[in-house]
Amino acid sequence: MRTTVLLDVLNSAYDILHLWGYYDGITRSSVVIMGFKEAKTIIDNLKTA
């Protein structure tokens, strides 16, 4: 995965899990699952690097 695309995924995961989930208190499971999917994408790409 290109570095710029991975950075977009990282920003998305940060927004969803940290900002929306922690600071804004979003508790919808579908939103949290979306954030974890983004985090898994990052981890999977780092494993192959």
Secondary structure, DSSP 8 states (H G I E B T S, - for coil): --HHHHHHHHHHHIIIIIIIIIIS----HHHHHHHHHHHHHHHHHHHH-
